[in-house]
């Protein structure tokens, strides 16, 4: 790996602030678009005459295609530059979302949404690695936390905007409104994002296959990948089928009110930023474990058929999830050094693979057992994710304490590598 640049963005500098704001805007645009159809799934189902599981394909096709495109997009970013790939991907995602709003048939809609997932991979697969490559290690946790905060803001903004507009018009206008908002954020992102200052990641002779093979042979990396697969799988399942629960008895809420429930995402905005700073100070394992416990507690609170409990539980659940994600995502470039961009790409691949698979498969739990079955299924996923995080902590502690398994001395050190098992 090449020399580490001495010009990395330091906390408090103009470059650090511009980079953080640009990446927040990237999260706003990308995640607003990614889940644009989720709050209007009942309306989409009614338009095309499809049930909940099929309607959810407008979300799962996007996240599934994104998962498949992550590794190729990460490789492309290594070759032609992270900034160029992210800018192009966001712009294409806006165009495809506008086209999806006018889709004449359900298969066309699903196809456009899948294509949107492919181009969004250009942003989502690269953003974490870009932050890791551009930010000085002492500010990496807070910068990653702010990026994830932007993700949560995009998630809530896109969902609320789509549902509010759709309630007075149709789901098509709701999705079109998200495309318009995404365009504004994309223009600002292009203007604010600084030119890269970090050294380019090394390109192995085989084009990256050797790097991925090396990463997947690391037990810590395999355990880390289980964390996003399970936690994100559970998270998207809750939000996919919550709309169906709230528009049905005993709640019978209008779609515009259901959309406001997604304001619970704001809990993730705050918790991810706080968790990022806490990870810098206390170490990632402690913060991840506390976060998943909070996530499980929130899930349990949604069980009663009482709206205040559902809302409180959703807020707690969301805050715990985003805190866990903000912290574990920062683990990827540490565990994967010296292939930080590719390690982050594998993390993102697992994240959206879990979303796509469980977001659709667990529709069967909703159809057969209602909300209690959804809670039970998601609870199992949270348990598996917790055990995986414990395994990462144990493997990281072993790797740091054993010179023969420590990361290359040429790779960038991070706060996590200063304290064994931190």
C-alpha positions as CSV (number, residue, x, y, z in Angstrom):
1,X,0.0,0.0,0.0
2,X,1.2,3.5,-0.8
3,X,2.2,6.2,1.5
4,X,-0.6,7.7,3.6
5,X,-1.3,11.2,2.6
6,X,-0.4,13.9,5.2
7,X,-3.3,16.1,3.8
8,X,-6.2,14.1,5.1
9,X,-9.1,16.1,6.4
10,X,-8.7,17.0,10.1
11,X,-11.7,17.7,12.4
12,X,-12.4,21.4,12.5
13,X,-11.0,22.2,9.1
14,X,-12.9,23.6,6.1
15,X,-12.2,20.5,4.1
16,X,-13.5,18.3,6.9
17,X,-16.7,20.3,7.1
18,X,-17.3,20.4,3.3
19,X,-16.7,16.6,3.0
20,X,-19.1,15.8,5.9
21,X,-21.8,18.1,4.5
22,X,-21.4,16.6,1.0
23,X,-21.6,13.1,2.3
24,X,-24.7,13.9,4.3
25,X,-26.3,15.2,1.1
26,X,-25.3,12.1,-0.7
27,X,-27.0,10.1,2.0
28,X,-30.1,12.3,1.8
29,X,-30.4,11.8,-2.0
30,X,-29.4,8.1,-2.1
31,X,-31.5,6.8,0.8
32,X,-34.5,9.0,-0.1
33,X,-34.5,7.4,-3.5
34,X,-33.7,3.9,-2.3
35,X,-36.8,3.6,-0.1
36,X,-39.1,5.9,-2.1
37,X,-41.7,3.2,-2.7
38,X,-41.8,1.8,0.8
39,X,-44.4,4.1,2.4
40,X,-46.7,3.7,-0.6
41,X,-46.6,0.0,-1.0
42,X,-50.3,-0.5,-0.3
43,X,-51.1,2.1,-3.0
44,X,-48.7,0.4,-5.5
45,X,-50.3,-3.0,-4.7
46,X,-53.8,-1.6,-5.4
47,X,-52.7,0.0,-8.6
48,X,-51.2,-3.1,-10.1
49,X,-53.4,-5.7,-8.2
50,X,-50.5,-7.4,-6.3
51,X,-50.2,-8.5,-2.7
52,X,-47.8,-7.3,0.0
53,X,-45.0,-9.6,-0.7
54,X,-45.0,-8.8,-4.5
55,X,-45.4,-5.1,-3.8
56,X,-42.4,-5.2,-1.5
57,X,-40.3,-6.2,-4.6
58,X,-40.2,-2.5,-5.5
59,X,-38.0,-2.2,-2.4
60,X,-36.3,-5.6,-2.5
61,X,-35.4,-5.4,-6.2
62,X,-33.6,-2.2,-5.6
63,X,-31.7,-3.3,-2.5
64,X,-31.0,-6.7,-4.1
65,X,-29.6,-5.2,-7.3
66,X,-27.6,-2.8,-5.2
67,X,-26.1,-5.7,-3.3
68,X,-25.0,-7.4,-6.5
69,X,-23.5,-4.2,-7.9
70,X,-21.6,-3.2,-4.9
71,X,-18.4,-5.1,-5.6
72,X,-18.2,-4.1,-9.3
73,X,-18.8,-0.5,-8.4
74,X,-16.1,-0.5,-5.7
75,X,-13.7,-1.9,-8.3
76,X,-14.7,0.8,-10.8
77,X,-14.1,3.5,-8.1
78,X,-10.6,2.2,-7.5
79,X,-9.9,2.4,-11.2
80,X,-11.5,5.7,-12.2
81,X,-11.9,7.5,-8.9
82,X,-14.4,7.5,-6.1
83,X,-15.7,11.1,-6.7
84,X,-16.5,10.5,-10.4
85,X,-18.3,7.3,-9.6
86,X,-20.4,8.8,-6.8
87,X,-21.4,11.8,-8.8
88,X,-22.5,9.8,-11.9
89,X,-24.4,7.3,-9.8
90,X,-26.5,9.9,-8.0
91,X,-27.5,11.6,-11.2
92,X,-28.6,8.4,-12.9
93,X,-30.6,7.4,-9.8
94,X,-32.5,10.6,-10.0
95,X,-33.4,10.0,-13.7
96,X,-34.5,6.4,-13.1
97,X,-36.6,7.4,-10.1
98,X,-38.5,10.0,-12.3
99,X,-39.1,7.2,-14.9
100,X,-40.3,4.8,-12.2
101,X,-43.0,7.3,-11.2
102,X,-44.5,6.8,-14.7
103,X,-44.1,3.0,-15.0
104,X,-47.0,1.6,-17.0
105,X,-46.9,-1.9,-15.6
106,X,-45.6,-3.6,-12.4
107,X,-42.8,-5.5,-14.1
108,X,-41.5,-2.2,-15.7
109,X,-41.6,-0.6,-12.2
110,X,-39.7,-3.4,-10.7
111,X,-37.1,-3.3,-13.5
112,X,-36.6,0.4,-13.1
113,X,-36.2,0.0,-9.4
114,X,-33.7,-2.7,-9.9
115,X,-31.7,-0.5,-12.3
116,X,-31.9,2.3,-9.7
117,X,-30.3,-0.1,-7.2
118,X,-27.4,-0.7,-9.6
119,X,-26.6,2.9,-10.0
120,X,-27.1,3.7,-6.3
121,X,-24.4,1.1,-5.6
122,X,-22.0,3.7,-7.1
123,X,-22.7,5.9,-4.1
124,X,-23.5,3.4,-1.3
125,X,-20.6,1.0,-2.1
126,X,-18.0,3.8,-2.3
127,X,-19.1,6.4,0.3
128,X,-17.8,4.6,3.4
129,X,-14.5,3.8,1.8
130,X,-14.2,7.4,0.6
131,X,-14.8,8.8,4.1
132,X,-12.3,6.3,5.4
133,X,-9.7,7.3,2.8
134,X,-10.1,11.1,3.2
135,X,-10.5,11.6,6.9
136,X,-7.6,11.6,9.4
137,X,-8.1,8.6,11.8
138,X,-8.9,10.6,14.9
139,X,-12.0,12.0,13.2
140,X,-13.1,8.9,11.3
141,X,-15.7,7.7,13.8
142,X,-17.5,11.1,13.9
143,X,-17.3,11.5,10.1
144,X,-18.8,8.0,9.6
145,X,-21.5,8.7,12.1
146,X,-22.4,11.9,10.3
147,X,-22.6,10.1,7.0
148,X,-24.9,7.5,8.5
149,X,-27.0,10.3,10.0
150,X,-27.4,11.6,6.5
151,X,-28.6,8.2,5.4
152,X,-31.3,8.2,8.1
153,X,-32.3,11.8,7.2
154,X,-32.7,10.6,3.6
155,X,-34.7,7.6,4.6
156,X,-37.1,9.6,6.7
157,X,-37.3,12.5,4.2
158,X,-38.0,10.3,1.2
159,X,-40.6,8.3,3.0
160,X,-42.4,11.3,4.5
161,X,-42.3,13.3,1.3
162,X,-43.6,10.3,-0.8
163,X,-46.4,9.5,1.6
164,X,-47.6,13.1,2.1
165,X,-47.7,13.9,-1.6
166,X,-49.2,10.5,-2.4
167,X,-52.0,10.9,0.1
168,X,-53.4,14.0,-1.7
169,X,-52.6,12.7,-5.3
170,X,-51.2,9.3,-6.1
171,X,-48.1,7.2,-5.3
172,X,-46.7,8.3,-8.7
173,X,-46.6,11.9,-7.7
174,X,-45.1,10.9,-4.3
175,X,-42.2,9.1,-6.0
176,X,-41.7,11.9,-8.5
177,X,-41.4,14.4,-5.6
178,X,-38.6,12.2,-4.1
179,X,-36.8,12.4,-7.5
180,X,-37.1,16.2,-7.5
181,X,-35.7,16.4,-3.9
182,X,-32.9,14.0,-4.9
183,X,-31.9,16.2,-7.8
184,X,-31.5,19.2,-5.5
185,X,-29.4,17.3,-3.1
186,X,-27.3,15.9,-6.0
187,X,-26.5,19.3,-7.3
188,X,-25.3,20.5,-3.9
189,X,-23.3,17.3,-3.5
190,X,-21.5,17.9,-6.8
191,X,-20.6,21.5,-5.7
192,X,-19.5,20.8,-2.1
193,X,-17.5,17.5,-2.4
194,X,-13.8,18.3,-2.2
195,X,-11.3,16.7,-4.6
196,X,-9.7,13.6,-3.1
197,X,-6.6,14.1,-1.0
198,X,-6.0,10.6,0.3
199,X,-3.8,8.1,-1.6
200,X,-5.5,5.8,-4.0
201,X,-6.1,2.3,-2.8
202,X,-3.6,-0.3,-4.2
203,X,-4.9,-2.3,-7.2
204,X,-3.7,-5.9,-7.1
205,X,-2.5,-7.5,-10.3
206,X,-5.6,-9.7,-10.5
207,X,-7.9,-6.6,-10.5
208,X,-9.1,-7.1,-6.9
209,X,-10.1,-10.7,-6.8
210,X,-7.1,-11.5,-4.6
211,X,-8.1,-8.7,-2.2
212,X,-11.6,-10.0,-1.8
213,X,-10.3,-13.5,-1.4
214,X,-7.9,-12.4,1.3
215,X,-10.7,-10.5,3.1
216,X,-13.1,-13.4,3.0
217,X,-10.5,-15.7,4.5
218,X,-10.4,-13.5,7.6
219,X,-12.7,-14.9,10.3
220,X,-13.2,-11.4,11.7
221,X,-14.4,-10.2,8.3
222,X,-16.8,-13.1,7.9
223,X,-18.3,-12.4,11.3
224,X,-18.5,-8.7,10.6
225,X,-20.5,-9.3,7.4
226,X,-23.1,-11.2,9.4
227,X,-23.9,-8.0,11.4
228,X,-25.3,-5.9,8.5
229,X,-27.0,-9.0,6.9
230,X,-29.0,-9.7,10.0
231,X,-29.6,-6.3,11.5
232,X,-30.5,-4.6,8.2
233,X,-32.7,-7.6,7.3
234,X,-34.6,-7.2,10.5
235,X,-34.8,-3.4,10.2
236,X,-36.2,-3.3,6.6
237,X,-38.7,-6.1,7.5
238,X,-40.1,-3.9,10.3
239,X,-40.6,-0.9,8.1
240,X,-41.8,-2.9,5.1
241,X,-44.8,-4.4,6.9
242,X,-45.5,-1.7,9.5
243,X,-47.4,0.3,6.8
244,X,-49.7,-2.7,6.3
245,X,-50.2,-3.0,10.0
246,X,-51.1,0.7,10.5
247,X,-53.5,1.1,7.7
248,X,-55.5,-2.0,8.9
249,X,-57.6,-2.4,12.1
250,X,-57.3,-1.6,14.9
251,X,-55.3,1.4,13.8
252,X,-57.0,2.3,10.4
253,X,-54.6,5.3,9.8
254,X,-54.6,7.3,6.6
255,X,-51.5,7.0,4.5
256,X,-50.4,10.6,5.3
257,X,-50.3,9.8,9.0
258,X,-48.6,6.5,8.4
259,X,-45.9,8.4,6.6
260,X,-45.3,10.6,9.6
261,X,-44.5,7.5,11.6
262,X,-41.3,7.3,9.6
263,X,-40.2,10.4,11.4
264,X,-38.9,7.8,13.9
265,X,-35.9,7.8,11.5
266,X,-34.8,11.1,13.1
267,X,-33.8,9.0,16.1
268,X,-31.3,7.3,13.9
269,X,-29.9,10.7,12.8
270,X,-29.1,11.6,16.4
271,X,-28.0,8.1,17.5
272,X,-25.6,7.5,14.6
273,X,-23.8,10.7,15.2
274,X,-23.5,10.1,18.9
275,X,-22.5,6.5,18.4
276,X,-19.7,7.5,16.0
277,X,-18.2,9.8,18.6
278,X,-18.7,7.2,21.3
279,X,-16.9,4.6,19.2
280,X,-13.9,6.9,18.9
281,X,-13.8,7.3,22.7
282,X,-15.0,3.9,24.0
283,X,-14.3,1.4,21.2
284,X,-16.7,-0.1,18.7
285,X,-17.5,-3.4,20.4
286,X,-19.0,-1.8,23.5
287,X,-21.1,0.7,21.4
288,X,-22.3,-2.0,19.0
289,X,-23.4,-4.4,21.8
290,X,-25.3,-1.6,23.7
291,X,-26.9,-0.5,20.4
292,X,-28.3,-4.0,19.5
293,X,-29.7,-4.3,23.0
294,X,-31.5,-1.0,22.5
295,X,-32.8,-2.2,19.1
296,X,-34.2,-5.4,20.7
297,X,-35.9,-3.5,23.4
298,X,-37.6,-1.2,20.9
299,X,-38.8,-4.1,18.9
300,X,-40.5,-5.6,21.9
301,X,-42.3,-2.3,22.6
302,X,-44.0,-2.5,19.3
303,X,-46.0,-5.6,20.2
304,X,-49.1,-4.1,21.8
305,X,-51.8,-2.8,19.5
306,X,-51.6,0.6,21.0
307,X,-50.3,3.4,18.8
308,X,-48.2,5.2,21.4
309,X,-46.3,2.0,22.3
310,X,-45.7,1.3,18.6
311,X,-44.3,4.8,18.0
312,X,-42.1,4.7,21.1
313,X,-40.9,1.2,20.2
314,X,-40.2,2.2,16.6
315,X,-38.1,5.3,17.8
316,X,-36.1,3.1,20.2
317,X,-35.7,0.4,17.6
318,X,-34.5,2.8,14.9
319,X,-32.1,4.6,17.2
320,X,-30.5,1.3,18.2
321,X,-30.2,0.1,14.6
322,X,-28.5,3.2,13.3
323,X,-26.2,3.4,16.2
324,X,-25.1,-0.2,15.6
325,X,-24.8,0.4,11.8
326,X,-22.8,3.6,12.2
327,X,-20.4,1.8,14.5
328,X,-20.0,-1.5,12.8
329,X,-19.6,0.2,9.4
330,X,-16.5,1.9,10.7
331,X,-15.2,-1.5,11.6
332,X,-15.0,-2.6,8.0
333,X,-11.9,-0.6,6.9
334,X,-10.2,-1.5,10.1
335,X,-10.7,-5.2,9.8
336,X,-10.1,-5.1,6.1
337,X,-6.9,-3.0,6.0
338,X,-5.1,-2.5,3.7
339,X,-8.1,-3.0,1.4
340,X,-10.4,-0.5,3.1
341,X,-12.6,0.4,0.1
342,X,-13.2,-3.3,-0.7
343,X,-13.9,-4.2,2.9
344,X,-16.5,-1.4,3.1
345,X,-17.9,-2.7,-0.2
346,X,-18.3,-6.2,1.2
347,X,-20.0,-4.7,4.3
348,X,-22.5,-2.8,2.1
349,X,-23.1,-5.9,0.0
350,X,-24.0,-7.8,3.1
351,X,-26.2,-4.9,4.3
352,X,-28.3,-4.8,1.2
353,X,-28.3,-8.6,0.7
354,X,-29.9,-8.8,4.1
355,X,-32.4,-6.1,3.2
356,X,-33.4,-7.7,-0.1
357,X,-33.7,-11.3,1.2
358,X,-35.3,-10.9,4.5
359,X,-37.4,-7.9,3.5
360,X,-39.3,-10.1,1.1
361,X,-39.0,-13.6,2.7
362,X,-40.3,-12.4,6.1
363,X,-43.4,-11.2,4.3
364,X,-44.5,-14.7,4.9
365,X,-44.3,-14.1,8.7
366,X,-46.6,-11.1,8.3
367,X,-49.1,-13.0,6.1
368,X,-49.3,-16.1,8.4
369,X,-48.8,-14.8,11.9
370,X,-49.3,-11.0,11.8
371,X,-47.1,-8.6,13.7
372,X,-46.1,-11.1,16.6
373,X,-44.6,-13.4,13.9
374,X,-42.7,-10.4,12.4
375,X,-41.3,-9.5,15.8
376,X,-40.3,-13.1,16.6
377,X,-38.5,-13.4,13.2
378,X,-36.7,-10.1,13.6
379,X,-35.7,-10.9,17.1
380,X,-33.9,-14.0,15.9
381,X,-32.0,-11.9,13.4
382,X,-31.0,-9.5,16.1
383,X,-29.7,-12.3,18.3
384,X,-27.6,-13.7,15.4
385,X,-26.2,-10.2,14.7
386,X,-25.3,-9.7,18.4
387,X,-23.4,-13.0,18.4
388,X,-21.6,-12.0,15.2
389,X,-20.5,-8.7,16.8
390,X,-19.1,-10.5,19.8
391,X,-17.1,-12.8,17.4
392,X,-15.7,-9.7,15.6
393,X,-14.6,-8.2,18.9
394,X,-12.9,-11.5,19.9
395,X,-11.2,-11.9,16.5
396,X,-10.0,-8.3,16.5
397,X,-8.6,-8.6,20.0
398,X,-6.7,-11.7,18.9
399,X,-5.4,-10.2,15.7
400,X,-4.1,-7.1,17.5
401,X,-2.5,-9.0,20.4
402,X,-0.7,-11.4,18.0
403,X,2.1,-9.9,15.9
404,X,1.8,-12.7,13.3
405,X,-1.8,-11.7,12.6
406,X,-1.7,-8.0,13.0
407,X,-2.6,-5.7,10.1
408,X,0.3,-4.6,7.9
409,X,2.4,-1.9,9.5
410,X,2.0,0.1,6.3
411,X,-1.8,0.4,6.7
412,X,-3.3,3.3,8.5
413,X,-3.8,2.8,12.2
414,X,-7.1,3.8,13.8
415,X,-8.3,4.4,17.3
416,X,-9.6,0.8,17.4
417,X,-6.0,-0.5,16.9
418,X,-4.6,1.4,19.8
419,X,-6.6,-0.5,22.5
420,X,-6.7,-4.3,22.2
421,X,-10.2,-5.4,21.9
422,X,-11.5,-1.9,22.2
